[in-house]
Amino acid sequence: MYKLVIFDTDGTLLDTLDDLADSMNYVLARRGYPQRSRAEVRSCLGVGAEWLVRQSLPQGYSEEELRDFLEEYRPYLKDHSAIKTRPYDGMVDVLRSLKAEGVKIAVVSSKPDESLQNIMPLYFGDMIDVCIGDRAGLRKKPAPDLLLAVMDELGAGADETLMVGDSEYDIDAAHNAKVDSCAVTWGFRDADVLRAKAPGCMVDNAAELLRVIKEGPMAKKRIAVVFGGKSSEHEVSRVSATSVIKALDRNKYDIVTVGVTKQGDWKLYEGPADLIASGEWEKTAQPLPFEKLKEIADFVLPIMHGPNAEDGTVQGLLELLNVPYGGCGVTGCAAAMDKIIAKDIFANHGLPQTPYVAFTGPRAKDPAVIEEIDAKLEYPVFIKPANMGSSVGITKVFHKEDLRAAIDEALRFDDRIVAEQGVKNARELETGIVGNDELFTASVGEIRPGAEFYDYEAKYTDNASELIIPAPISAEQKAEIQAMARIAYKALGCFGYARVDFLMDGMSGKIVINEINAIPGFTSLSMFPMLCADAGLPYSSALDRIIELGYERYNAKNNRQNGR
């Protein structure tokens, strides 16, 4: 059971809406305007009093009439002490039961503090330990300060505290204070907004609220792991997803598995995770219209690699569905996926890179492009499709006469091609970033490929490559790599997490950035989870943090104004 429960007032403990409606009609009647039913006023208060008044005034009203009306009505909205209130059904019994169990009770409100001190004893006697009013600042920008002050005064820790409210601001404040929250549906807030803010943490009656307080945290979040996709990296995604599914904490989450076939069909899979990597999952999976994701999951983890998956397309779909998800958004994924765009952005931010030549479309077939590569770059040269990952379609070229075949190979996967000058005696170094604004930077690791370079087979199918964590480099070199990684991450507009890859000249020690991977591999051979673990963020905890960051970004987006 929680040691401290903090309640919002209006819409949670007290019902004031009918009184606000009566007050509206009182002012309307005084001025000879048509009155509105309580139901009409209730339905419009969320839109705003001014909108409702405009609908009530006769045609041709002046702005002066509107200002006069609002001036008379505004005190009823701002000073609720002038309005009779009543507790919601069962809430007195809830508080009485909590006091009998020794639970501390606090009330926070946007009511003026003096009004709050007068109103609460009328209904709840001495059951409330702390009352704090005048919370207008919190509603403008959710902040944890008020909740933390209450917790400090009553001696309760974050894991001992529950915030109960009827608005997204209450839930955001609880999240920022790192305390549990429970949304109640009997206020006049948008239930869909609350459901997204506090999935599995909503109640619709006082008895259910009391159960939640006494029995602990609410229902587990439903996490949809989405894998596969119309991508040449489809198989890698299946292996990564299997690993993620096994690492997610079943005490915190209910796992929903959704696969996207190579043909682009979305399917719900309810069988064992061990059949995903082999592709056998498709035999028993059932069709799932992608718009149903919102109904079966609270949060989505896209564990998908390559085009039509990691390039911002799936992220855009989730944005349109208004579903919270983990990892980079549309911009970060798209910019990281396209090597040409990423290189241009890196250059604009002064990040050192190896020399390169980029070309697209018909120019790739022009013999002049081979002459340009030969003239500008030193061999060996890497020919890469701009929009592929996992080293798919990449060829390492040592001689001019092999450039055409390498370009044709890259064109099989993309019509945007980049030729990069190789780094002599190259050491391949990687780090990871987890975060939105405040960034956790993972350890730096080194890959010593068992092949000519760290290609698809070396990454996912054999054990010939050597992964060294932490990399045997100096503290100065590690700091340089981590600093460059943070700059690159912010420059591309990344959120959630990503892996950042570098190359070091084995002779001179010069370090250049190679690329950012917006959805890095999560297989047993993948660097990202191991780099995080080495820096003190174990695999399961990293997934927890990615989910938290996804909710943080989703909540911030939904708190922004989408127009005038």
Secondary structure, 3 states (H helix, E strand, C coil): CCCEEEEECECCCEECHHHHHHHHHHHHHHCCCCCCCHHHHHHHHCCCHHHHHHHHCCCCCCHHHHHHHHHHHHHHHHCHHHCCCEECCCHHHHHHHHHHCCCEEEEECCCCHHHHHHHHHHHHCCCCCEEECCCHHHHHCCCCHHHHHHHHHHCCCHHHEEEEECCHHHHHHHHHCCCEEEEECCCCCCHHHHHHHCCCCEECCHHHHHHHHHHCCCCCEEEEEEEECCCCCHHHHHHHHHHHHHHCCCCCEEEEEEEECCCCCEEEECCCHHHCCCCHHHHCCEECCHHHHHHHCCEEEECCCCCCCCCCHHHHHHHHHCCCECCCCHHHHHHHHCHHHHHHHHHHCCCCCCCEEEEEHHHHHCHHHHHHHHHHCCCCEEEEECCCCCCCCCEEECCHHHHHHHHHHHHCCCCEEEEEECCCCEEEEEEEEEECCCEEECCCEEEECCCCCCCHHHHHCCCCCEEECCCCCCHHHHHHHHHHHHHHHHHCCCCEEEEEEEEEECCCCCEEEEEEECCCCCCCCCHHHHHHHHCCCCHHHHHHHHHHHHHHHHHHHHHCCCCC
